[in-house]
Amino acid sequence: MSNTVRRQICLFGTSANPPTGLGGHVGIVQALSSTQKFDEIRVLPVYQHTFSSKRNQLVAFEHRMNMCQLAFQVIPNVIVSNAEEQSFLRVAEDKTEEEKQSLRVGTADLLEMLMAQEPDSDFTFCLGSDTFFDLTEWKWRRAKDVLKLLQGRIVVLNRPGIQRHSPESLQERVDKVNISENAQVVLLEVPSLEAISSSLVRSCRDDARVDELVAEGILKYIKAHRLYAFSTDVTEDNSEKQQTRDI
């Protein structure tokens, strides 16, 4: 019998478009690290969104990887990984460019790849409560496979006052899944979380406000690369409007 100690890795998938600060993504990852239950927290920026309607909202994967590196670099045991990209390219290897545009590579595909690469690791998934409800209502592609591959290891973020479901209904769902699916779902309270979102950052052009919403260094990166509301198009449009007012 092998005496190998299995590594415990928590996966946190996010669009990171962009990653938000202590009231959002950074607060979540910091809380996961603080539990000291995991050897590694692995942040996985989405490579290509499962829903085609949301794909055009994502800035380049490279930018989102870079911003995650900036946002999470000071938190212990955190790695920013391109595993979502690896998983997509693995499935898309023999596909045409047209087929790749409609290709849906899901969480089960990702987990199968990671388990093959790291057979001595146990993976846990961190989910928001609304996403957890979707998964356990079997709305995800291969939802049952996802739960089986994880052996039921899921951390659900409890955000009273922010999420759609009440704390009571969330606890009921956790208890039900743990019993019916022999799972190991746990709730994680993150007091720092606020009702902020990446979409709020994307639409905001006020330096001070954006700086409040994101981690240190992210505003500078966004402006340097002209992303979101600081894009070249917006800058040019505003410049034209100013010239018109001057006239």
URFEN-V119752 format. One record per backbone hydrogen bond with DSSP energy under -1.0 kcal/mol. NH is the residue of the N-H (numbers start at 1). CO is the residue of the C=O. If there is no record, write none. Layout:
nh-><NH | NH>
co-><CO | CO>
This chain:
nh-><7 | 9 | 10 | 11 | 12 | 14 | 21 | 24 | 26 | 27 | 28 | 29 | 30 | 31 | 32 | 33 | 34 | 36 | 39 | 40 | 41 | 42 | 43 | 44 | 46 | 54 | 58 | 64 | 65 | 66 | 67 | 68 | 69 | 70 | 71 | 72 | 75 | 78 | 79 | 81 | 86 | 87 | 88 | 89 | 90 | 91 | 92 | 95 | 100 | 101 | 110 | 111 | 112 | 113 | 114 | 115 | 116 | 117 | 118 | 121 | 122 | 124 | 125 | 126 | 127 | 132 | 133 | 134 | 135 | 136 | 138 | 139 | 143 | 146 | 147 | 148 | 149 | 150 | 152 | 153 | 154 | 155 | 156 | 157 | 158 | 162 | 163 | 170 | 171 | 172 | 173 | 174 | 175 | 176 | 177 | 178 | 179 | 180 | 181 | 184 | 186 | 188 | 193 | 194 | 196 | 201 | 202 | 203 | 204 | 210 | 211 | 212 | 213 | 214 | 218 | 221 | 222 | 223 | 224 | 225 | 227 | 230 | 231 | 235 | 236 | 237 | 238 | 239 | 240 | 241 | 242 | 243 | 244 | 245 | 246 | 247>
co-><120 | 122 | 40 | 124 | 42 | 44 | 213 | 21 | 20 | 21 | 24 | 25 | 26 | 27 | 28 | 29 | 30 | 33 | 8 | 8 | 77 | 10 | 79 | 12 | 14 | 51 | 55 | 60 | 61 | 62 | 63 | 64 | 65 | 66 | 67 | 68 | 72 | 75 | 41 | 43 | 82 | 83 | 84 | 85 | 86 | 87 | 88 | 92 | 96 | 97 | 106 | 107 | 108 | 109 | 110 | 111 | 112 | 113 | 114 | 118 | 7 | 9 | 153 | 11 | 155 | 128 | 129 | 130 | 131 | 132 | 135 | 134 | 140 | 142 | 143 | 144 | 145 | 146 | 147 | 150 | 152 | 125 | 186 | 127 | 188 | 159 | 159 | 166 | 167 | 168 | 169 | 170 | 171 | 172 | 173 | 174 | 175 | 176 | 177 | 152 | 154 | 156 | 190 | 23 | 194 | 197 | 198 | 199 | 201 | 206 | 207 | 208 | 209 | 210 | 215 | 217 | 218 | 219 | 220 | 221 | 222 | 227 | 228 | 231 | 232 | 233 | 234 | 235 | 236 | 237 | 238 | 239 | 240 | 241 | 242 | 243>
